[in-house]
């Protein structure tokens, strides 16, 4: 078998090959979705890239829900009447106990749905439910604060009017229309009418109304849509509420908002991945040219440039690998045996290894200093291309002892060192060792920088949380001052009228 000692250079460094590979990737992506108009792809090479992409995908997953609960007495047909019911009723309390558990807001640690859990500005109690891993909070109109001089009851409508789905509880058969409530967010209403409340035969009649652009959502109502009080009705109603909100997100208004939000998040994600990849590679905008001189942008840049140069040298000089393979084959020759066709490495003469007028045995070419230098080069390349190696020292010193010296003649144990000194290849080996040492120092610098950055990120996150808490407290204080100002203004106007 004839071995080609000059193989063709690897094509992945050529511009045309990269262009063809990029085009192939674009075709593969368009096969998955023919509506994509992407024309080029960029590789992502940075830590935590998968986490950032997963966070973007999980943005659409909703695990916390808030629903409004309105109490409609008999004959009430306006928004002001529905929001002005000051007190609850035994039938409504029975229904609320079916929905979830009554909690004290000041002691609540879970999802609060915009309710105040510190100062009690949104009431003292609420209805909370943890349903199949989803936290649900109910904005009950009779549990929210009631304002005497406000016919619109803005404190209540501020929460229920910003919900997407609401329950309308009725004790008697009273007509309800979504047009009664003016809201840009409420898209679906589930009307629940109680039959024989507070009795062993308590039942609930359910009907659903939604806007035209809300698609169908399950579970389907039976015929007749009357349920007995119990866990089956509770599961049906909670499932219907969650599916209703998920269906409302597909309505025209929310679909536009979601598209705009996801577009902004996707743009931010792409910019972050591009910047992190550039920082990870240590590139300065000209990483596409393989012959670009090394920049002085820091240890990370020098490290990547050294790796790139080592790879380019390996591709441009494929004979190094071939010669090493031939030498490894020669290493299997037994001690004292003569190979059929001994060939000196790199064209060196065998007589050059003579010392004291003696010629070395035919097996002496395997002890040539060129082989030792090539072996060291391979160690340097493998070490440079490993960013996460924790056994760097062991790999270098273990591989530098190739075991080939033991195959020289026992009568001349020091001839290898004399040949290295005579040929001057020890300088090349020393320079390679210095290069490896420098690369290890660069790696340690990068690790230190990574730890410092992680600590700084943690500190900034803690600061952000503290600022958010201060902002929330300031907002609550502003609301409280506005209420006090409003009360003083009302008292002043009443005093002036008198």
N, C-alpha and C positions, 0 to 999 in steps of 0.2 A: 504494500500500500504506500502510495506516494503522499508525503505530508507537505502541505503548502506552508512554507515558513513566512509568507508575506500575504496574509489574508487582507481582504478589502476592508477599509475603515468602516467602523460602525456608523450607520446612517443617522442616528438620533441627534447628532450635533449639527446636521445640515439644516439650513433654513427651509429647503423644499420639503424635507421629510417632516419637519415640525408642522408645516402648513398642511401637508396631506393628512397627518395624524389628527390635527385639529378639525379638518373638514370631516374626517370619519366620525369623530365624536359628535359633531353637530348633526350629522345624518342619523346617528343612533338616537340622539335626543329627540329629533323631529319624528322618528318612528314611534316614540312613546306618546307624543302629542303633536299632531300635524299643525296645530294652531300657533305653535311657538315660532317666533321670528328671530331667534338668536342666530347670529352670524359668526361668533367666535366664542371660545371657551378659555378660561384661565384656570390653571391648577391652584388648589388651595393647600398650602403647606404651612400650617401653624398649629400649635397646641390649642386645645379646647374648641376647635372648629366644629366638631360634631355637637358639642354642647350648645353652641350658639345657634346652629341650625335647628336643633331639637327645641330650643326655646322659641324660635320663630314659629315652628309647626304647632307647638302646644299653646300658642296664643289664642287659637280659635276654640280650645277646649274650655268649657265653662263648668265649674264644679260648685259655684255659689249662686244662689238664686234668691230674689226678693219679689214677693207678690203682695198686692194690695187686697184688703178685705173691707168692703163697704157694707154698711147696715142700712137696708131700705125698709122703712116702715110702710104700713098700708097707706096708700094715697099719696106718697111722696114721688113727685115726677120731675124735680129740678135738682140741679147740682148743689145749690145752696142747702136744700133740705137734706140731701144724702150726707153731706159733710157736717151738718149741724146737729146730728144725733149725739147728745152729750153723754148719755148713759147706755150701757148694754142691756141685755135681757137674758133670762135663764136659757132660752132656746139658743141664743147666740153663744153664750158661754159653753153650752153643751157641744156646739159645733166646733168652737175653738179648741176645746179639749180633745176633740177628734183629730183636728189638724196637727197638733203638736203639743209640746209642753210649755207651760207658762213659766217664763224666766224673769229674774230680776236683772235689769240691764247693768246695774253697777257691779254685779258679780259675774257678768257674762264675759268669757274669754274667746269665744268663737267668732264666726262671721256675724257682723252686726248690721249690714245692709244700710249704712248711713245713719244709724241711730246713735244717739249720744250715750256712751257708757260711763262717763265721768261726772258730768254736771247735772244730769237729769233733765236736760232741756227738751227731750223728745219723749218724756214720760218715764215711768218707773218700771213698767212691765212690757213684755212682748211675747209673741208666740214663735217658738224655735223648733226646728225639726232637722234631724240628721237622717236622710233617706237614701239608703244604698250608696253611701260615701259622698253624698251631696248635701251641703249645708243650705238650709232654707230658713229665711226670716220673713215673717208676715207683718206688713204694715197695717195694723187694725185701726180703723178710724176712731173707734171708741176708746182705744188705749193711748192714742196720740193726744197731745195737749189741746185743750179747748179754749179759744179766745172769745170772751164775751162780746166785745165790740167789733168783731170781724165777721160779717155775714158770709164771706167767702171761705173762711177758715184756712188761710194760706199756710199755717203751720202744718195742717194735715195734708192739704193738697200738694205741698212741696215734696212730700214723700210718695204718696199714692199716685199723684199725677205724673211722676217720673218713672213709675213702674211700667212694665210692658204688658203684663197680664194681671188681671184683678178678678177677685171673687165678689159677687153681689149676693148677699144673704137676705132672703125674704122669709117672713113668717106667714104672710098672706099673699094671695095671688094678686100681684101688682105689676102692671106693664113696665118694662124697662127697655130703653133704647140707648145705644152707644152715643147718640147725639146729645144726650143729657149732660155729658161730661166733656169739657173742652180740654184736650190734651194732645200733644204732639207725639207722645210715646205710647200711650195705652192703645194697643191694637187688638186685644182679645179680652172678652169678658165671659166668665163662667158663672151662670146664674144658678144658685142653689136655693130651693124652696123646701122648707121643713114641713113634714106631715106628722101629726101627733107627737109634738116634742115632749121631752122629759117623761117618756113612757117606755115600757118594754117593747112597744111596736113602733119606735121612732124610725121614720124613713125620710129619704131625701130625694127630691125630684131635680134632675140636672138638665140644663140646656146651655148651649154654647153659641156665642155670636162673635164674629171677627170681621175685620176689614176685608175688602175684596181681594187685595193683593197678598193676603196670608194664605199659604197653601194648606192642604188638608193635613191634619195630624191626628194620630191615634192616642189611646185606644178608642174604638168606635162605640158610640152610645148604644145601649140595647133598646129594644122597643117592648114595653115602655121604659123610659129612662128613669126608673125608680129603684133606689138602692136602700137596703137595710143598713142601719148603723152597725159598724163593725170594722175589723181590719181590712176586709176586702174592699169596702168603699173607700177607706183611707188610702190604700195602695192605688186604686183606680184614680182617685182625684189628684193625688200627688204626681202620678205619672202623666196625667192629662195636663197638669200645670206646667211641668218641665218640658214636655213635648210642644206645648203651645208656645212657650218662649223661644225654643229652638226653631220653630216654624216661623215665628215673627221675624227672626233675623234674616230670613230670605225675602221679606217684603222689600218693596222698592226703596223706601227711606233708609232702612237699616242696611240693605245691600250696598247702597252707595257709600254709606259711612264705613262699612267694613272694607270695601274695596280701597277707599282712600287710606284707611289705616294700614292695611296690609301692604299697599304700595310703598308707603312711607317706611314701614318696618323692613321691607325687603331692600329698599335702597340703603337704609342704614346698615343692614346686615352685609350687603355686598361691599360697601365701603369699608366696614370694619374688617372683613375677611381679607380684602385686598391690602389694607394697611398692615394687618398682622402678618400676612405672608411676606410683604416687602421687608418688614422689620425682622422676621425670622430668618430670611435669606440674607439679610444684610445688604440688599441691593440698593443702588442709588439711581434707578431708572434706566440703567444700561446693562442689565443682566443678560440680555439676549445675545450680546457679542461675546464669544468665547475668548477672544484675545484682548479683552479690555484690561488695562492695567489695574493692579490692586489699589483700591481706594483706602484712605486712611480714616474711615468712619468709625473705628473702634475694633475691639478684639473679635466681635462677631463677624464683622466684614472680612477681616484678615483670615479668619478660620474658614469661611465659605470660599473665599478666593483660593486658598491653598488647596482645599478639596477639589475645586473646579480644575485647577492646574494639574493636579495629580491625575484626575480622570482623563484630561486631554492628553497628557503625556502617555498614559497607558494605551489610549486609542491610537495615537500617532506612532508608537513604538511597540507593535504587537510582538516583535521578536523576543521581548523580555520574557513574556509568558511562555513562548515556545522553548527558549533556551532553558528556562527553569524546569519545564516538564522533561526535557531531555536529560538534564542533570539529575532529576529525581529518578529517572529510569536508570541512569548510570550508578546511582547510589545503591541499587539492589545487587550490584556485582560483588561476589564474595571476596574476602580479603585474600590477596595474593594471586587472584585469578587475572587473566589477561583478556580484555574484551576483544571481539573480532576486529572491529574497526574503531580504534580510539581516535576521537576527534577533539583537539584542544578547543576550549571555549574562547570565543571572541578572537580567534586567530592567534592566540598567544603560543609561543614555542615552549615545548616541554623542557628544553634545556635550560630555560630561564629559572626553573625551580631547583637547579643543581646547587650544591653547597659543598665546598671542600673537595671538588673534583669528582664527586659522585653524581650519577644521574639518578633521578627518582624513578620509582617503578611506574609501569604504565597506568596504574590506578591513580597516580597523582593528579591528573586533570580535575578530578572531582574535588580536590582541595584548593582549586584556583580561587584567588581572592575575588574574581569577578562573580563567581557564584554566590559568595558570601554577601557581596554588595547588592546583587539582585534580590536575594532573599530579604535583606534588610529593607529594600525598597518596597517589597510587597507588604511587609509589616507596617511601614509608614503609611501606605495607601489605605490599608484596612483600618488602621487606627484613626486616620483622618476622617474617614467616611462614617465613623461611629460616633454619634453625638451622645449616646446614653451609655457608653461602655463604662462599667465600674471596675473592670479588671484590666485597666490600661497598662499598668506596670507589669503585671504577670504576663500579659500577651506579648509585650515587646521583648522582655528578657527571655521568655521561654522560646519564642520563635527565632531569636537571634542565634541561639545555639542549635544549629541545624543538624548536628550529629555527623556531618560529613568529615570533620577532622579526625574522627576515630578510625576512618578507613585509610588514612595514610600509613606509610611504613612505620613500624614501631621503632626502627633504627634512627629515624629523623623526626622526633616529636616536635621540634621547634622550627621546622622548615616553613610552616604556614605563616607564622608571625614574621619570619625574615622576608618571605615573599611579599607580605603586606607592607612591610616597611620599605622594601626595595621598590615596589610598584607605586607606592604613594596612595593606594586606595584607602588607607586608613583615614586619610583626611576626608574623603567622601563619606565614609561611615560615621565619622565624628560629626560632620555637618548634618547628616540625616538624624543622628541622635539629638542634636541641638534643636532641629526642627520639630521632632516629636516632643521634646521638653517644652518648647514654646507653645505648641498646640495644646498641651496639657494645661499650661498656665492660662491660655485663652479660654479653655473650657471651664476652669475654676472661676475665672472672671465672669463668664456668662452665668454660671450657677449662682454666684453672689448677686449679680444684677437681678436674676429671676427672683431670688428670695426677697431682695429689697423692694422690688416692684409688687410682689404679693403682699408684703406688709403695708405698703403705701395704699394699695387698693382696699385692703381691709380697713385701714384708718379712714379713708375717704367714704367708704360705705357706712361706717359708724357715724361719721359726721353728717352724711346725708340723712340717715334715719333721725338723728337728733334735730336737724333743721326741719325735717318734715313734721316731727312732733311739735316743735315750737310754732311752726306755721299753723298747724291744726289748733293749737291752744289760742294763738292770736285770732284766728277766724272765729272761734267760739266766743272769745272775749268781745270781739267786734259785734257779733250778733246780740250778746247780752247787753252791751251798751246801747245798741239801737233800740232794743226793747225798752230799756229804761228811759231813753230819750223820747220814745213814742208815748210812754206812760206819762212822763212829765208834760209833754205837749198837750196830751188829752186833758190832764188835770188842770193845766193852765187855761185851756180854752173853756172848760166848764166853769172855772172860777171867774173868768172875765164875763161870761154870759150871766152869771148870777149878779 
